[in-house]
């Protein structure tokens, strides 16, 4: 296990400034977002896929700084109806090509979310009533998601990719352990989970117990915390529609490590993940808007080092 970092967490810094900052913090493993939900502040994906010279120059800067690109991330909604889905799929395919050029074997992304038959927008079904919801859900899986992912798995193999880690995010067809296994059973073991505890916290799951069930299907781990906000969540519940910048009003928030769950919880989580067979990077994702981004990253690094099993630090 090593500490990694999703570079969007310092997206306001230039590529060079970001590299310098994380190296000073002792991080050498990068998870590099290439587009879609990310604005890709640190990479020109088109330029990288089109020019070997640009790729070599970019990798040279990373290595000169003492870092390594461990994972590419192209999280988005490639299953969205119409042009939005096509644009996201284009980024997915370019990311796969870049992974092949750089010999990167693991991609982090999301499952995507279709609409229903005839819909112009994605439709996240999270209830079985009224009965039409189950009809829509069956169509999403059988007519859109499974055919797409069977083809995507083949394409990933052609590019030398060995694993695709799907983040258990809301408003995605795969958002928990059950849905991840449903897709995995249909398309094969190329697909596993990017286990992000923060999403399970607000959806009411237990990431430690989930890690035990996932076992060798854990392909990546995001180090991100979430806090349920007292008095708000108990009154209104966790289904909060307020934007994340309204953190003082929300029923839950993404927070820096240790600001939602304590050291004991994170120690147990890391040990259980390791017992499940995962021994790769634990990738810090800074999305705490209650503090400056650099401060959030520093606190996360310090906290994660303090709770790593001793022989992993």
C-alpha positions in Angstrom: 0.0 0.0 0.0 1.1 3.5 -0.8 -0.6 6.9 -0.5 -1.8 8.3 -3.8 -3.6 11.4 -4.8 -6.4 12.4 -7.2 -4.8 15.4 -8.7 -8.1 17.3 -9.2 -7.9 18.0 -5.4 -5.4 20.7 -6.3 -6.9 21.7 -9.6 -6.4 25.4 -9.1 -2.7 24.9 -9.2 -0.7 24.4 -12.4 0.6 21.0 -13.3 4.1 21.9 -12.1 2.9 23.5 -8.9 0.7 20.5 -8.1 3.6 18.1 -8.6 5.8 20.2 -6.3 3.1 20.4 -3.6 2.4 16.6 -3.5 6.1 15.7 -3.5 6.7 18.0 -0.6 3.9 16.1 1.2 5.6 12.7 0.5 3.1 11.5 -2.2 4.5 9.9 -5.3 1.6 8.0 -6.8 -0.8 10.0 -9.0 -4.4 9.3 -10.0 -4.8 11.5 -13.0 -8.3 12.5 -14.2 -8.5 12.9 -17.9 -11.9 14.5 -18.4 -15.7 14.0 -18.2 -16.8 14.9 -14.7 -13.3 16.4 -14.2 -12.3 19.5 -16.2 -8.9 17.8 -16.5 -6.9 20.8 -15.2 -3.5 19.0 -15.4 -3.7 17.2 -18.8 -4.5 17.9 -22.4 -6.0 14.6 -23.3 -6.3 15.3 -27.0 -2.7 16.5 -27.1 -1.5 13.4 -25.2 -3.2 10.9 -27.5 -2.1 12.7 -30.6 1.6 13.4 -29.9 4.3 11.1 -28.6 6.5 14.1 -28.1 3.9 15.6 -25.7 3.5 12.3 -23.9 7.2 11.9 -23.4 7.6 15.5 -22.2 4.7 15.0 -19.7 6.0 11.7 -18.3 9.4 13.2 -18.1 8.2 16.0 -15.8 6.4 13.5 -13.6 9.4 11.2 -13.3 11.8 14.1 -12.8 9.7 15.2 -9.8 10.0 11.7 -8.4 6.4 10.7 -9.0 4.5 8.1 -11.1 1.1 8.0 -12.8 -0.4 4.9 -11.3 -4.0 5.3 -12.5 -6.0 7.2 -15.1 -9.5 8.3 -14.2 -12.2 9.1 -16.8 -15.3 9.0 -14.6 -18.4 10.3 -16.3 -21.7 9.2 -17.8 -21.0 7.5 -21.1 -24.4 5.9 -20.9 -26.3 9.2 -20.9 -28.8 9.6 -23.7 -27.7 11.5 -26.8 -24.7 13.8 -27.3 -23.7 14.0 -23.6 -23.1 10.3 -23.5 -21.3 10.3 -26.8 -18.9 13.1 -25.6 -18.2 11.2 -22.4 -17.6 8.0 -24.3 -15.1 9.8 -26.5 -13.1 10.7 -23.4 -13.3 7.0 -22.2 -11.9 5.8 -25.5 -9.1 8.4 -25.5 -8.2 7.5 -22.0 -7.9 3.8 -22.9 -5.6 4.7 -25.8 -3.4 6.9 -23.5 -3.3 4.0 -20.9 -1.9 1.8 -23.6 0.7 4.3 -24.6 1.8 4.7 -21.0 1.4 1.0 -20.1 -1.1 1.9 -17.3 -3.1 -1.2 -16.4 -5.9 0.2 -14.3 -8.6 2.7 -15.1 -10.9 4.3 -12.6 -14.3 5.3 -13.9 -18.0 5.1 -13.2 -20.6 2.7 -14.6 -22.7 5.4 -16.2 -26.4 5.8 -16.0 -28.9 5.5 -18.9 -32.2 7.2 -19.2 -35.4 5.1 -19.6 -36.8 4.2 -23.0 -37.2 7.5 -24.9 -35.7 9.6 -22.1 -33.5 12.6 -22.9 -31.8 12.6 -19.5 -30.4 9.9 -17.1 -32.8 8.3 -14.7 -31.6 6.9 -11.3 -34.1 4.4 -10.1 -33.8 3.9 -6.3 -37.3 2.6 -5.6 -39.5 -0.3 -6.8 -42.7 1.7 -6.8 -44.6 2.6 -8.8 -44.2 -0.5 -10.9 -42.9 1.3 -13.9 -39.6 1.8 -12.1 -38.8 -1.9 -12.3 -39.5 -1.9 -16.0 -37.2 1.1 -16.6 -34.5 -0.5 -14.5 -34.6 -3.8 -16.4 -34.4 -1.9 -19.7 -31.4 0.1 -18.4 -29.5 -3.0 -17.5 -30.4 -5.4 -20.3 -30.7 -3.1 -23.2 -28.0 -0.5 -22.5 -25.5 -1.2 -19.7 -24.7 -4.8 -20.1 -24.2 -4.6 -23.9 -22.1 -1.5 -23.5 -19.9 -3.0 -20.8 -19.4 -6.2 -22.7 -18.0 -4.2 -25.6 -16.0 -1.9 -23.3 -14.3 -4.9 -21.6 -13.2 -6.2 -24.9 -11.9 -2.7 -25.9 -10.0 -2.4 -22.6 -8.3 -5.8 -23.1 -7.3 -4.7 -26.6 -5.5 -1.7 -25.0 -3.7 -3.8 -22.5 -5.9 -2.7 -19.6 -6.2 -5.3 -16.9 -8.7 -3.8 -14.4 -11.5 -1.2 -14.5 -12.4 0.1 -11.0 -16.0 1.5 -10.8 -16.6 4.1 -8.2 -19.7 3.4 -6.0 -21.2 6.8 -6.6 -24.8 8.0 -6.5 -26.6 8.7 -9.8 -24.9 5.7 -11.4 -26.3 2.3 -12.3 -23.5 0.8 -10.2 -23.6 2.5 -6.8 -23.1 -0.2 -4.2 -21.8 -3.8 -3.7 -24.9 -5.5 -5.1 -25.0 -3.6 -8.3 -21.2 -3.9 -8.9 -21.5 -7.7 -8.6 -24.5 -7.7 -10.9 -22.4 -6.0 -13.6 -19.4 -8.2 -12.9 -21.3 -11.4 -13.2 -22.6 -10.2 -16.6 -19.3 -8.9 -18.1 -16.5 -10.6 -16.3 -13.7 -9.9 -13.8 -12.2 -6.9 -15.8 -14.7 -5.0 -13.7 -14.3 -4.4 -9.9 -14.9 -1.6 -7.4 -13.2 1.6 -6.6 -14.2 1.5 -3.0 -15.0 5.0 -1.8 -16.2 5.0 1.8 -17.6 8.5 1.6 -20.5 7.5 -0.6 -21.4 4.5 1.5 -21.5 6.7 4.6 -24.2 9.0 3.2 -26.1 6.1 1.6 -26.2 4.2 4.9 -23.8 1.4 4.1 -20.8 0.1 6.1 -17.6 0.3 4.1 -15.8 -2.2 6.4 -18.4 -4.9 6.0 -18.6 -4.1 2.2 -14.8 -4.6 1.9 -15.2 -8.1 3.4 -17.9 -9.0 0.9 -16.0 -7.5 -2.0 -12.7 -9.3 -1.2 -10.6 -9.6 -4.4 -13.1 -7.4 -6.3 -11.6 -4.3 -4.7 -9.6 -2.8 -7.5 -8.9 0.7 -6.1 -9.6 2.7 -2.9 -10.4 6.3 -2.5 -9.5 7.9 0.8 -12.4 10.3 1.4 -14.6 10.8 4.4 -18.1 12.1 4.8 -19.9 13.5 7.8 -23.6 13.3 8.6 -24.6 16.7 9.9 -26.4 16.6 13.3 -29.9 18.0 13.5 -30.1 18.4 9.8 -29.8 14.7 8.8 -32.0 13.5 11.6 -34.8 15.9 10.5 -34.5 15.7 6.7 -32.6 12.4 6.0 -29.7 11.9 3.7 -31.4 12.6 0.3 -30.2 16.2 0.1 -30.6 18.2 -3.1 -28.6 21.2 -2.0 -25.4 21.9 -3.9 -22.1 21.0 -2.2 -21.0 24.6 -1.8 -24.0 25.1 0.6 -22.2 22.9 3.1 -23.5 24.7 6.2 -27.1 23.8 5.2 -26.6 20.2 3.9 -27.5 17.0 5.8 -24.1 15.5 4.9 -20.8 16.7 3.5 -17.6 15.3 2.0 -14.9 16.1 4.5 -11.2 15.7 5.0 -10.0 12.4 6.5 -10.7 12.2 10.2 -13.4 14.9 10.1 -16.2 12.4 9.7 -14.8 9.2 11.2 -12.1 8.8 13.8 -8.7 7.0 13.7 -10.1 3.8 15.1 -12.5 3.5 12.2 -9.9 4.2 9.5 -7.4 1.8 11.1 -9.9 -1.0 10.9 -11.0 -0.1 7.4 -7.4 -0.2 6.1 -6.6 -3.5 7.8 -9.8 -5.1 6.5 -9.1 -3.8 3.0 -5.6 -5.3 3.2 -7.0 -8.6 4.6 -9.3 -8.7 1.5 -6.2 -8.7 -0.6 -5.8 -5.1 -1.7 -2.3 -3.8 -1.4 -2.1 -1.0 -3.9 -2.5 2.8 -3.6 -5.0 4.5 -1.2 -5.8 7.5 -3.2 -6.7 10.7 -1.3 -9.6 12.6 -2.9 -9.9 16.2 -1.5 -13.4 17.5 -1.7 -13.8 19.2 1.7 -15.1 22.7 0.9 -15.1 23.7 4.6 -11.3 24.4 4.5 -8.7 25.5 1.9 -7.8 22.7 -0.5 -4.1 22.6 0.4 -4.9 22.4 4.1 -7.3 19.6 3.4 -4.7 17.6 1.5 -2.1 18.2 4.2 -4.5 17.1 6.9 -5.5 14.0 4.9 -1.8 13.0 4.3 -1.0 13.4 8.0 -4.1 11.5 9.1 -3.6 8.7 6.6 0.1 8.2 7.7 -1.0 8.0 11.3 -3.5 5.2 10.7 -1.6 3.1 8.1 -0.5 -0.2 9.5 3.1 0.3 10.7 4.8 -1.8 8.1 3.1 0.1 5.3 4.4 3.6 6.2 
